Amino acid sequence: MHEALDTIAKLVTSGRANAETCPWPALRYQHTAAIRAALMEKYKPATANKMLAALRGVLRECWRLGYMTAEDYHRAVDVHTIKAQTLPRGRALAAGEIAALMRTCIEDESAAGTRDAALIALLYGAGLRRSEAVALDLSSYNVETGELTIRGAKGRKDRLGYATNGSADALADWLRVRDGDPGPLFWAVNKGGKIVPRRMTDQAVLHILHKRGGEAGVAPFSPHDLRRSFISDLLDAGADISTVQQLANHANVQTTVRYDRRGEVAKQRAAKLLHVPYVKRSPR
């Protein structure tokens, strides 16, 4: 948000001020409308709307502190959100790709192979963000119920996730290798295959997925794509969208809706109803 305010401050003062020195209380509707137009032209809708939210927040504090009248404040913030419909970035992995990743980890009989299988199982099977996975402690996992206590997730929200069927089995194998010492659920493993009692980093998870994806012959994907697959596959399986929203820790159900592929399947079926009168040429 500070970066967003810096950008707006430079925009309205031709580079003479930043977030700290910009005369925010002096802004009026004509200024905020011009800011919206400039942001809409230069940035993607999501980025521009984030900047506008930062602007509204500062102006609200100016009003609360008595630096602006209520009329000037309400006029200044009366700029509409930029509407646009964009497809989510990344891709959902096919069931065969998930299976290939698991198979690659299982074939690696080292501690790293066992750990990586459990890690991927949670990223996909519980829809965890990579930061959430590495933040888990051994005490965060209830073996009896499969509950995963995820603390301080995005938005500073605590929530419960669940490791079931294959995810629970992969975790059970890892816990047998890991031993019962308290600390992070996922230890680091050095190049010699020895477990190191040290918490993994977000970057380590990215490296592991790149490595296992290459070994499995899976097209490039990001850690978030496993989470995307978790949400999409749950919706495809008929899970209630409100429940999926809670499992994914989405503040707004509209975020969850963006991962719903069922409408696209229906559109694809409808498109096939149309006959295009083209006859494929025979090879010469």
SVG drawing of the C-alpha trace seen along z (x, -y; Angstrom):
<svg xmlns="http://www.w3.org/2000/svg" viewBox="-26 -21 52 67">
<polyline fill="none" stroke="black" stroke-width="0.4" points="0.0,0.0 2.9,-2.3 4.2,-1.7 0.7,-2.4 0.6,-5.7 4.1,-6.7 2.9,-6.1 -0.2,-8.2 1.7,-11.0 4.3,-11.2 1.4,-11.2 -0.5,-14.1 2.6,-16.2 4.6,-15.5 7.2,-13.6 7.7,-16.3 6.2,-14.3 5.9,-10.8 3.5,-9.1 4.8,-11.0 4.9,-14.5 1.9,-14.5 -0.8,-17.1 -3.5,-14.4 -6.2,-16.7 -6.0,-19.0 -7.2,-16.4 -10.7,-16.9 -13.0,-14.9 -11.4,-16.4 -8.0,-15.1 -9.2,-11.6 -11.1,-11.2 -8.0,-12.1 -6.0,-9.7 -8.5,-6.9 -8.3,-7.6 -4.5,-7.6 -4.3,-4.4 -6.8,-2.7 -4.7,-3.5 -1.4,-2.4 -2.2,0.6 -4.2,3.8 -7.6,3.4 -6.7,5.4 -3.5,3.3 -5.4,0.0 -8.2,0.9 -5.6,1.7 -4.1,-1.8 -7.6,-3.4 -8.3,-1.5 -5.1,-2.9 -6.1,-6.4 -9.6,-6.0 -8.0,-4.8 -5.7,-7.9 -8.5,-10.3 -10.8,-8.6 -8.1,-9.2 -7.8,-12.8 -11.5,-13.2 -11.4,-11.5 -8.5,-13.7 -10.4,-16.8 -8.2,-17.7 -11.0,-17.5 -14.7,-18.4 -17.2,-15.5 -18.4,-17.0 -14.9,-17.2 -14.1,-13.7 -17.2,-12.0 -16.9,-13.8 -13.2,-12.9 -13.7,-9.2 -16.7,-8.9 -14.8,-7.3 -16.0,-3.9 -14.0,-0.8 -12.5,0.2 -14.5,3.2 -13.0,5.9 -13.2,9.7 -9.9,11.5 -9.0,15.1 -7.0,16.3 -3.3,16.6 -1.7,20.0 -3.3,23.4 -4.9,26.3 -2.9,29.5 -4.6,32.6 -5.1,35.7 -2.4,37.5 0.1,34.7 -0.5,34.9 -0.1,38.7 3.2,38.3 4.5,35.9 3.7,38.4 5.1,41.3 8.4,39.4 8.6,38.7 7.7,42.3 10.4,43.7 12.9,41.6 13.5,43.7 15.5,41.0 14.2,38.8 13.8,36.0 11.5,38.2 9.2,39.0 9.2,35.4 8.4,34.0 5.5,36.4 4.0,35.2 4.6,31.6 3.0,31.9 0.1,33.9 -0.7,31.0 -0.2,28.3 -2.8,30.1 -4.8,32.1 -5.3,29.3 -4.9,26.3 -2.1,24.8 -0.1,21.8 3.6,22.6 4.1,20.1 1.5,21.9 3.0,25.3 6.5,24.3 5.0,22.5 3.3,25.7 4.8,27.3 4.5,30.9 2.0,29.8 -0.1,28.3 -1.1,31.7 -3.6,33.9 -2.9,37.4 -6.2,38.8 -8.5,36.3 -6.4,35.1 -6.8,31.5 -4.1,29.0 -4.1,25.8 -2.9,23.1 -2.1,19.9 -1.5,16.4 -2.5,17.2 -3.2,14.6 -5.2,11.8 -3.9,12.8 -6.5,15.5 -6.3,18.8 -8.1,21.7 -8.3,25.5 -7.4,27.6 -7.6,31.3 -5.2,34.1 -7.3,37.0 -6.8,40.3 -3.6,40.0 -2.5,36.8 -2.7,38.5 -0.9,41.6 1.9,39.4 2.2,37.5 2.3,40.8 5.3,42.0 7.1,38.7 6.5,38.6 8.1,42.1 11.2,40.7 11.1,37.3 11.1,38.6 9.0,37.1 11.1,34.1 9.1,30.9 9.5,28.1 8.6,27.5 6.5,30.3 8.8,30.2 12.5,30.4 15.1,29.4 17.1,32.3 20.7,31.7 22.3,32.9 23.6,36.0 20.0,37.0 20.3,36.2 17.5,34.5 18.5,31.2 16.3,29.8 15.7,26.5 12.5,24.9 12.2,24.8 11.8,21.6 9.2,20.6 11.9,20.6 12.9,24.2 9.3,25.3 9.5,23.6 12.8,25.3 11.4,28.7 8.3,28.3 10.5,27.3 12.8,30.3 10.0,32.8 8.0,31.4 11.1,31.8 11.7,35.4 8.0,36.2 7.9,34.6 5.1,32.2 4.8,28.9 5.9,25.9 3.6,24.9 3.7,22.7 3.1,23.7 -0.2,21.7 -1.3,23.9 -1.5,26.8 -3.8,24.7 -5.8,23.8 -6.1,27.5 -7.4,28.2 -10.2,25.6 -11.2,26.5 -11.2,30.2 -13.3,29.8 -15.9,27.8 -15.8,30.3 -16.5,33.0 -19.6,31.2 -18.4,29.6 -20.4,26.7 -18.8,23.5 -19.2,21.9 -17.3,24.8 -14.6,24.5 -14.3,20.8 -13.7,21.5 -11.2,24.3 -9.3,22.0 -9.4,19.1 -11.0,16.7 -12.4,13.5 -14.9,13.2 -16.8,16.0 -16.3,14.3 -12.6,15.2 -13.6,18.9 -16.0,18.6 -13.1,17.6 -11.7,21.1 -15.0,22.8 -14.5,24.6 -18.1,26.1 -19.4,23.2 -16.5,23.6 -17.3,27.3 -20.9,26.5 -19.8,23.8 -17.4,26.3 -20.3,28.8 -22.5,26.1 -19.8,25.1 -19.6,28.7 -23.3,28.5 -22.4,26.2 -21.3,27.9 -18.6,26.2 -18.8,27.5 -15.1,28.1 -13.6,31.3 -10.1,32.0 -7.6,32.3 -5.9,35.6 -2.1,35.5 -0.4,35.5"/>
</svg>
